[in-house]
Amino acid sequence: MDELYDVIIIGGGAAATSAAMTLKNRGKSVLAVSNRSESSNLYKAEKITNYPGLPPMSGAELTALFRRQLEESGAVLVEGRALSVLPMEDSFGVAVGSDYYTARSILLCAGITREKLYPGEAEFLGRGVSYCATCDGMLYRGKTVAVVGGGEEAVHDADFLESIGCTVLRFPQSARFEILGSGKAETLRVGGIDHAVDCVFIIKDTVSVTRLVPGLRYENGGILVDRRMATDVPGVFAAGDCTGKPLQLAKAVGEGNVAALSACDWLDGKN
């Protein structure tokens, strides 16, 4: 994409909605990258009873309210997975699937990812392990690849890989996996059975924030921020569950507002 946004928000929940509303009220251009609402932990909550000013409601109902507010804030909303954030000289590049967006600052509201990594996943990331078939599939054209994951995206990616001549092995995430190799991924072990592969495409709803932005520090399971919600990377702010406990809506909304105001101050100071 050619447009340079003031802020790219990664996330679409309470913190992201609060931040987007504040940023737009301050006249900033905003792009929000979010997964489907149904994939969030909040959506799955049976009942929310501790958010001030609102009657008890299900997580699905509250998620729908947040999403409508996010859409009506004026922010540009992109549905997809943020795969990486690349700091550049005066901006940041964000890869979302096979698309690429740029902004002057980043606001991380990505929640938490409770999924454990498969053995070998981190070790071979970028060397035979990928999270995006449309991004990296052509590198393995005509070769044997595995797609790990369920849902429509995994089906779509498997179909795409087959269309470019790959031999595709597809497995649901419920199986036990181990990725093995020497220098690069060469074998996918599924429930004790080895499969020779050239690449393993792992399709998840989210990529852990620990791997999104290089240079972030973590403490007690969350991104380390100061009282302005600023991280150790200049121009990168964080809010909500990804900054650690307590994992509460009221905290997320407040932090989203503070992070947005701090991003505005940082952007205005650079003009």
BELJO-V303368 format. One line per field, one symbol per residue. ss: DSSP state (~ for helix, > for strand, _ for the rest). burial: I if it has 16 or more other C-alpha atoms within 10 Angstrom, else O. Layout:
BEGIN
ss->???
burial->???
END
This chain:
BEGIN
ss->___>>>>>>>___~~~~~~~~~~~~____>>>>>__~~~__~~~___>________>_~~~~~~~~~~~~~~___>>>>__>>>>>>____>>>>>__>>>>>>>>>>__________>_____>___>>__~~~~~~~~___>>>>>__~~~~~~~~~~~~~___>>>>>_____>>>>>___>>>>>>__>>>>__>>>>______~~~_>____>>__>>______>_____>>>_~~~~_____~~~~~~~~~~~~~~~~~~~~~~_
burial->OOOIIIIIIIIIIIIIIIIIIIIOOOOIIIIIIIIOIOOIOIIOOOOIOOOOOOOOOIIIIIIIOIIOIIIOIIIIIOOIIIIIIOIOOOIIIIIIIOOOIIIIIIIIIIIIIOOOOOOIIOIIIOIIIIIIIOOIIOOIIIIIIIIIIIOOOIOOIIOIIIOOOIIIOIIOOOOOIIIIIOOIIIIIIOOOOOIOIIIIIIIIIIIIIIOIIOOIOIOOOIIIIOOIIIIOOOIIIIIIIIIIOOOOIIIIIIIIIIIIIIIIOIIOOOO
END
